[in-house]
Amino acid sequence: MPIINNRLSDEEYRTNFSDIHPPFETRDAALVEANRCLFCYDAPCTKSCPTGIDVPKFIKQITTDNIKGSAHTILEANIFGAGCSRVCPVEKLCEGACVYNLMEEEPIPIARLQRYATEKAMKEKWQLFDRLPSTGKRVAIVGAGPAGLSCAHVLSRQGVEAVIYEKELKGGGLMTYGVAAYKVTPEFCADEVDYITSLGGIEIKYNKALGRDFTLFDLQQKYDAVFLGIGVGEARQLHIPGEQSEGVVDAIEFIHQLRSNPYAQIPVGDKVAVIGMGMTAIDAATQAKRLGAKEVTLVYRRTKAEMPCTEEELDLAMLDGCNVIWLAAPKEIIGEKGKVNALVCSVMTLGPADASGRRFPVDSGQTFMLEVDMVIKAAGQMPFTELVTNNLLENNGGKIEVTEKTKTNLNGVFAGGDCVNGGKEVVDAVQAGKEAAQAILKYLQSDESHFFQKESTQPTIFEG
Amino acid sequence: MANISANFLGIRSPNPFWLASAPPTDKKVNVLRALEAGWGGVVWKTLGPQIKNVSSRYSAVNYNGSRVMGFNNIELISDRPLEHNLREIEEVIKEFPDRAMIVSLMAENTREKWHELIQQVEDTGAHGLELNFGCPHGMTERGMGAVVGQDTEIARMVVEWVMEKATIPVITKLTPNVHSVVPTGRAAVEAGSNALSLINTIQSITGIDLDTFVPNPYVAGKSVFGGYCGPAVKPIALKMLATISQDEITRKVPVSGIGGISTWKDAAEFMLLGATTVQVCTAVMKHGFRIIEDMCEGLNNWMDEKGFATIYDFIGKTVPALTHWEDLDINYHIVAHINQDKCIHCGLCYIACEDASHQAINLAWGKPYNTYTIKEEECIGCNLCKLICPVDNCITMVEKRKGDEYLNWKEFQKRGLPLNDH
């Protein structure tokens, strides 16, 4: 049972990784749906969007052929509006709140309409925002993901220069490296980053990692303020025997590989087990299947009622032919000559609710064995605890502690997104970046900022 | 099953649905298809002097994604040779002797021309004539169409000429491009017209192309006012019809109602306001002749439900319900009520009342759904919230009379009762 690449033909790869939410083909098709929108007042969809996009307004603007205005309405609230239209779990956000649900009718396809407007804006390269005259202030941002770019965009519009340090070779963060390819292609992610930075006043220095190439202190010395949007990254380990066997991979690493290389080069097993039931687990399972794995089984220690992914995501995995085993916790990975050939799971039962409010799984003592040749671990991601601690940031198990939503314990250092919330949606990170930018702007005008001693004359250990 | 046949001055048709004088009735091939589909009769597209048409001819008003809420045309009367039309009319009558065949006419303004045309049409065996006094474009420049209908004395004179010659029923079709259709209607009836039909199209500009800045429809860089019709004009047509049904002279003759009729419901409304038959065009131009099936079935079912055996049991039934404003009962008062089980929390009632009425709806904030309730003491019973609510019967208007007795404005003033103080 080998883990091999090149399982499919080019045509099969193309089909398997084509857009699962195709855009409206025509203006007429978009208008049919846009015209269904009731234009609610104090709309539930808007209230359910972490970035508060004025959904009825942007949909109304589609109906009046004011696509430029529509895109502006979206992007003003969420500069990642194009990407979010493809990756947001809208069924639990805007579309889930659409009042049509209460009429037992199909909700307005908000994401698809949002894509319609923003895709046009990107294609036409409309620059919808202006920059105020330069204030002479410079802010360093760590991480060119949704939080960092969102923060940078707001700052740049206000005349504050943003310099982003990104450890990868491309911007976009998890949008680029951590989401299923059939939702957003690498090309789209690159285009979106370009579109966001086309405003000007945003510089991205690639291949610069905090802790490796520079310290937070360096940035404090050089800039008027710092925003940390470093995300989370380390996969949660299972701490079970056999975890080091060949064929056991992290979902994040697996998806990162998939997003950075041609599909045909990505090796995948015949029989794959995926541990976890979050969005990343689904993305890993479906993509393993789409790369040509014969059998993919999702293993989750709780039940459907507690799963972190949405129903739609689960359906997607089921439709791709993935199996699901509920109430199963990995106990041991059995290898042969160092290579995985089985996963032993404990059969769980549900106990009382834990801190998250979900019922906690309890080991029943029974076990079963699953023959597999690849195990993908998607049991959650851990914050960069060591990095955060080394840089003297107060944190809670690695999650940076903030007050007033974005202020860290260090004067002039702000943080937001996954590194604070522990890992939420792209749209949450975008909002956190926006909020941090507002806090930074306020800070730059305040007396406090004078205490943040910028010594730009002092040579630094790195030059970006 | 109710009997939906109509007898209009002896012109019989199996149902009250006629096709109006327009493109669907301009030649045998369409008319045969219409009659096969089940239409009760046709008013053949206006015959008159030879004319030439332009391209394009139509434009439309769309609304919220719905096409052709209103429709406009700059087409003239029939542009086919008169003898072709006359021959085909005769042939159709022979094939469908049970259907009404009315022929629309517009002669040049001399007694001789009218008499000549009437003779030619009567020779075909047609059952009635409709005088086109309404076409608002093209023909008016030649002293025909709406210019006749807009001047009561010219209208009277032409009808008199027609009545000297005609031996079959004459219907005078009225133009709405006047401040009231009643004076022309009276003149026509006084001059002997056996019936009236209304309305013809309303002069309009349906829209302007925001790239070329030329109005629609576009003809080589120019446009002209066109005749507006379709669902958008129905309320205006109903009002004009009502004034004809109220007037003591015009109400003596039968009326064929026209203007935006698309369904059996529209037709029933025209008939309730006094029309014996109705004429349809725009709906057919949009959907084809097949709409006649539901028009007949729907009318029939409604009549059965209401216990009407024939159309004469309800024609004109609504006319007495129209009164003068000063006779309305001021003590009648209703207030809105929101059914919370049906409410979908769209907030449309709230913002409409807040911005455009009397701030009578309360908003209790919730995430994501607000709760909306009526402040009864502030509600003036205007209907606005109920009209815009997207859920049927979610908002209902509940009667809360201000007093038991009927009290009108005249009496209210006489008694010196208090006016609003806010």
Interface residues (C-beta under 8 A of the other chain):
Chain A: L31 V32 A34 N35 L38 F39 C40 Y41 D42 A43 P44 C45 K47 S48 T63 A97 V99 Y100 L102 M103
Chain B: N64 G65 I344 H345 C346 G347 L348 Y350 I351 L363 W365 K367 P368 Y369 N370 P390 V391
